[in-house]
Amino acid sequence: MNTWNRLDLRNKDQRPKVDALVALHFSPNNARATFYQNEDYQIGHFILDRNGKKLWWQHSHGTSDPARLKQHYYIWWCYVKPFDGI
């Protein structure tokens, strides 16, 4: 069984490998945010920009900035085995 790890963008050992298939769990990080944001799960992978410095989260709804998402959510991740449709 896969274990959920807290996403830490500062340390490369604490985040998933680039282009690896992962699931992210988003949980609002304060009581005020729970009124307009819900817990969510997404499956996708992290990619680097052209310069190879900025990390982006690519998923079925588009591409998001994980640093910006961390301002509103606690983010947990785990590796997912590839399945049909991916």
N, C-alpha and C positions, 0 to 999 in steps of 0.2 A: 504494500500500500504506500502511496506517495504521502510525504509529509508536507504540511504547509509551512512556509518560511516567510518571515516579514521582509518586505522589499526594502532594501537599503541601496540607494543609487550611488552612495559615496564609495562603497567598497565593492570591487568586482567579484569578490568571493561570496558576497551576500545577495547577488542577483543572478537570474538565469543567464545562460549563454545566449549570445546573439543568434537569431534564426532558429532557436529551439522552440518547439511547440509547448506552450505553457497555459495554465488557467490562472486567472487573477480573481481574487475575491476583494471587492470594494466594500468597506464598512465606513459610514460617516464618522468623522473624528470628533464631533462635539454635539451636544444636545440640540443646539439650534439647527444644525444641518440635517438632523433626522426628520424635520418637518418638511423639507423640500427635496431631500435626496434619499434614495432607497439603497439598501444593500443590493449588490449586483455581482454576477459572475460573468466573466468573458474569457473566451479562448482565442489565442492569437500568438504572435511572436514579437520579440523586440528586434528592431533594425537600427542601423547607424545611418546618420546623414552622409552626404557626399564627403565632408571633411573627416569623417570617422570619429567625431568627438561627441555629438549630441545623440542621445538614445531616444528612440520613439517607440511607442506601443502600437502595433498594427493589428487590427481585429476586424470582425465582420461589419462593424459600423463605421470604419474608417481608420484614421491614424490620430493618436492622441499623445500629448506630452506628459510622461509619467511624473515629471517634477511638478507640473501644475496640478495634476490629479492628487498628489500627496498633500497638497494644501487643504484639500477637502475630505480626503478619505485615508483610513488606514488601509494599506494594500498588502495582501498576502498572496504568495504564488506557490505553485507546484508544477512539476513536469507532467505532461500528458502524453500517453502513447498515441501515435498517429492512428486515425480511424477513417472509415469511408467518408468521402466528401471533403477531405483535407488534402 
